[in-house]
Amino acid sequence: MPMKNPPHIGGFIRRQVIEPLRLTVTDAAAALGVTRQALNNLLNEKASLTAGMAVRIEKAFGPKADHLMRMQLDYDLAQARRREGALKVRRVASLQLTDMGRDRVRQQALSDLAAARTQRRAGGRAPIPMAARQSEIIARVVTGEMTAVEAAGVLKVELATIAELVDQASPLPGQPPTLPRPPTGTR
């Protein structure tokens, strides 16, 4: 459970790191490779802890940078919560998802997870979506590169379905073909 009023990380670093080692601010700043003023502002709670400073403190004195950054985040969030009454915000989304909405979100998450696993198994290459593959094969039938029987076998559909798809893809007299293009992946 988060603290209502967490301490500033600068005071914590002063009391738990710098003072027990009996270092002056100047000596600690030299060890960290920062200016005395930058460290002084942090220790006197005039500046926030940055990720770079947290890593420096970890390397020089030992406390884990991620722990220090979580403490800084707790402090920042507590300060923002103190001022939240003054924020003028209009609620846009509903407070609760309906059961149906929750199920849809869960199903989409499971679908995304399955797609990611399939992609990982394929060595990072995304499998060709069925619609794109179908468009590609129908285009080959229209141009004569493949027979309708071969296309029906590849797509595992009936010959009548291939005929319908070819009719949809074939242009009207005097018009260029309007075959849907398979989507291109971006990297």
C-alpha positions in Angstrom: 0.0 0.0 0.0 1.5 3.4 -1.0 2.4 5.9 1.7 0.2 9.0 1.9 3.2 11.3 2.4 6.4 9.6 1.3 9.7 11.4 2.0 11.6 13.2 -0.7 14.4 10.9 -2.0 17.0 13.6 -1.5 16.5 13.4 2.3 16.6 9.7 2.2 19.9 9.7 0.3 21.4 12.2 2.7 20.4 10.3 5.8 20.9 6.7 4.6 23.9 7.0 2.2 25.9 10.2 2.6 25.9 10.8 6.4 26.6 7.1 7.4 29.7 7.2 5.1 30.7 10.6 6.7 31.1 12.2 3.3 30.8 15.9 2.6 28.6 17.0 -0.3 31.7 18.0 -2.2 33.3 14.5 -1.7 30.1 12.7 -2.6 29.7 14.9 -5.7 33.2 14.1 -6.8 32.6 10.4 -6.3 29.4 10.6 -8.4 31.0 12.7 -11.1 28.5 15.5 -10.8 28.7 19.1 -9.6 28.4 19.9 -6.0 25.4 22.2 -6.7 23.5 19.4 -8.5 24.0 17.0 -5.6 23.2 19.7 -3.1 19.9 20.5 -4.8 18.9 16.8 -4.7 19.9 16.3 -1.0 18.2 19.5 0.1 15.0 18.4 -1.7 15.1 21.2 -4.3 15.5 18.8 -7.3 14.1 15.4 -8.3 16.2 12.3 -8.7 16.9 11.6 -12.4 17.5 8.1 -13.8 21.1 9.1 -14.5 21.8 10.2 -10.9 20.1 7.0 -9.6 22.5 4.9 -11.7 25.5 7.0 -10.4 24.4 6.5 -6.8 24.0 2.8 -7.4 27.5 2.5 -8.9 29.1 4.6 -6.2 27.3 3.7 -3.0 25.2 0.6 -3.6 21.4 1.3 -3.3 19.7 -0.1 -6.4 18.7 2.6 -9.0 15.3 1.0 -9.6 14.4 1.2 -5.9 15.5 4.8 -5.7 13.5 5.6 -8.8 10.4 3.9 -7.4 10.8 6.1 -4.3 11.0 9.2 -6.5 7.9 8.1 -8.4 6.0 7.5 -5.1 6.9 11.0 -3.9 5.9 12.6 -7.3 2.6 10.8 -7.3 1.8 11.8 -3.7 2.5 15.4 -4.6 0.3 15.2 -7.7 -2.5 13.6 -5.6 -2.3 16.5 -3.2 -3.1 18.8 -6.1 -5.6 16.7 -7.9 -8.6 18.7 -6.6 -7.4 21.7 -8.6 -7.3 19.7 -11.8 -10.1 20.5 -14.2 -10.7 17.2 -16.1 -13.8 15.8 -17.8 -14.3 12.0 -17.5 -14.5 10.4 -21.0 -14.5 6.6 -20.5 -16.9 4.8 -18.3 -15.6 3.7 -14.9 -16.3 0.0 -15.4 -16.2 -2.2 -18.4 -19.3 -4.2 -19.0 -19.0 -8.0 -18.7 -19.2 -8.3 -22.5 -16.6 -5.6 -22.9 -14.3 -7.4 -20.4 -14.7 -10.7 -22.3 -13.9 -9.0 -25.6 -10.8 -7.4 -24.2 -9.7 -10.8 -22.7 -10.3 -12.6 -26.0 -8.4 -9.9 -27.9 -5.5 -10.2 -25.4 -5.5 -14.0 -25.9 -5.5 -13.6 -29.6 -2.6 -11.2 -29.5 -0.7 -13.5 -27.3 -1.3 -16.5 -29.7 -0.2 -14.3 -32.6 3.0 -13.3 -30.8 3.8 -16.9 -30.0 3.2 -17.9 -33.6 5.5 -15.1 -34.8 8.2 -16.1 -32.3 8.0 -19.7 -33.5 8.4 -18.5 -37.1 11.7 -16.9 -36.1 10.3 -13.3 -35.8 8.6 -13.4 -39.3 4.9 -12.7 -39.1 2.8 -15.4 -40.9 1.0 -14.2 -44.0 -2.6 -13.4 -43.1 -5.2 -15.6 -44.8 -6.8 -12.7 -46.6 -3.5 -11.6 -48.1 -2.7 -15.1 -49.1 -6.1 -15.6 -50.7 -5.7 -12.3 -52.6 -2.3 -13.3 -53.9 -3.6 -16.7 -55.1 -6.7 -15.3 -56.7 -4.5 -12.8 -58.5 -2.4 -15.7 -59.8 -5.6 -17.4 -61.1 -6.7 -14.2 -62.8 -3.4 -13.7 -64.6 -3.3 -17.4 -65.6 -0.3 -18.3 -63.4 -2.3 -20.9 -61.5 -5.4 -22.9 -62.3 -8.6 -22.6 -60.3 -8.3 -26.3 -59.3 -4.8 -25.6 -57.9 -6.1 -22.5 -56.1 -9.0 -24.5 -54.6 -6.5 -27.1 -53.3 -4.1 -24.5 -51.8 -6.9 -22.5 -50.1 -8.8 -25.7 -49.2 -12.1 -24.3 -50.5 -14.5 -25.5 -53.2 -14.0 -24.7 -56.9 -17.2 -22.7 -56.9 -15.8 -20.4 -54.2 -12.7 -19.8 -56.3 -14.9 -18.9 -59.3 -16.8 -16.4 -57.2 -13.5 -14.8 -55.9 -12.1 -14.7 -59.5 -15.3 -13.0 -60.7 -15.1 -10.4 -57.9 -11.4 -9.8 -58.7 -11.9 -9.6 -62.5 -12.3 -6.1 -64.0 -15.3 -5.0 -66.0 -14.5 -4.5 -69.7 -12.3 -1.5 -70.2 -11.3 -1.2 -66.5 -7.9 -2.2 -65.0 -7.9 -5.1 -62.5 -8.6 -4.1 -58.9 -7.2 -7.0 -57.0 -6.7 -6.3 -53.3 -3.0 -6.1 -52.5 -1.7 -8.1 -49.6 -0.7 -5.9 -46.7 3.0 -5.1 -46.4 4.7 -5.4 -43.1 6.6 -2.5 -41.7 9.8 -2.9 -39.7 
